[in-house]
């Protein structure tokens, strides 16, 4: 499966738009992570536990989007985007979305 943020794929032609596909996950902060993050804000630097959490959420959202595209028998996802939004204090949604297409053989 080809996944791209661009509208076209070099050397390929989209012959059919199958529709918007998406995948999302919502992650909440963990009290242990919050305590360590609080200390890190005092000295500065990357909060690796949060970086890891967001990376895992991003991968899960992408995997779910790809699974939806495979259900449609798509060859590619074009115009793929990632969005993060706070859904409540301490919890964020990561959403991956794009347009599933069939490519010319």
C-alpha positions in Angstrom: 0.0 0.0 0.0 1.3 3.4 -1.0 0.7 6.2 1.5 1.5 9.8 0.6 0.7 13.3 1.7 0.7 14.4 -1.9 -2.3 14.5 -4.2 -0.6 12.4 -6.9 1.8 9.5 -7.0 4.6 9.9 -9.6 4.3 7.4 -12.4 0.9 6.2 -11.2 -2.7 7.2 -12.1 -5.6 7.0 -9.7 -8.5 5.5 -11.6 -11.1 5.4 -8.8 -11.6 7.3 -5.6 -12.9 4.9 -2.9 -13.5 7.5 -0.3 -12.1 8.9 2.9 -10.4 6.5 5.2 -9.5 7.2 8.8 -8.1 5.8 12.0 -8.0 7.3 15.4 -7.0 6.5 19.0 -7.4 8.5 22.2 -4.6 8.4 24.8 -4.7 9.6 28.4 -1.9 10.8 30.6 -0.6 8.4 33.2 0.0 9.7 36.8 3.5 8.2 36.8 4.4 10.0 33.6 2.9 13.2 34.9 5.1 13.2 38.0 8.3 12.6 35.9 7.1 15.2 33.3 6.7 17.7 36.1 10.3 17.2 37.2 11.4 17.5 33.6 9.7 20.8 33.2 11.9 22.2 36.0 15.2 21.3 34.3 14.0 21.4 30.6 14.5 18.9 27.8 12.4 16.3 26.0 9.8 14.4 28.0 10.5 11.0 26.4 7.6 9.2 28.0 5.1 11.6 26.3 7.1 11.4 23.0 6.8 7.7 23.1 3.1 7.8 24.0 2.3 10.1 21.1 4.5 8.1 18.6 2.6 4.9 19.6 -0.8 6.6 19.2 0.3 7.9 15.8 1.3 4.4 14.6 -2.0 3.0 16.0 -4.0 5.6 14.1 -2.1 5.0 10.9 -2.6 1.2 11.2 -6.3 1.6 11.7 -6.5 3.9 8.6 -4.6 1.4 6.5 -6.9 -1.4 7.7 -9.9 0.6 6.6 -8.3 1.2 3.2 -7.5 -2.5 2.8 -11.2 -3.3 3.5 -12.0 -1.1 0.5 -9.3 -3.0 -1.5 -7.4 0.3 -2.0 -4.0 0.4 -3.7 -3.0 3.7 -2.1 -3.9 6.5 0.3 -3.3 10.0 -1.0 -3.5 13.3 0.8 -2.8 11.6 4.1 -2.9 13.9 7.2 -2.4 13.5 10.9 -4.3 15.7 13.4 -4.0 15.8 17.2 -6.7 17.3 19.4 -7.3 17.4 23.1 -10.7 15.7 23.8 -10.6 16.4 27.6 -8.0 17.5 30.1 -5.3 14.9 30.1 -6.5 13.0 27.0 -5.7 13.6 23.3 -7.0 12.1 20.1 -4.6 11.3 17.2 -6.5 11.0 13.9 -5.0 9.8 10.6 -7.0 10.3 7.4 -6.7 10.4 3.7 -8.3 9.4 0.4 -8.3 5.7 -0.6 -7.8 5.2 -4.3 -7.4 2.4 -6.9 -4.4 2.8 -9.2 -4.1 2.0 -12.8 -2.3 -1.3 -13.4 
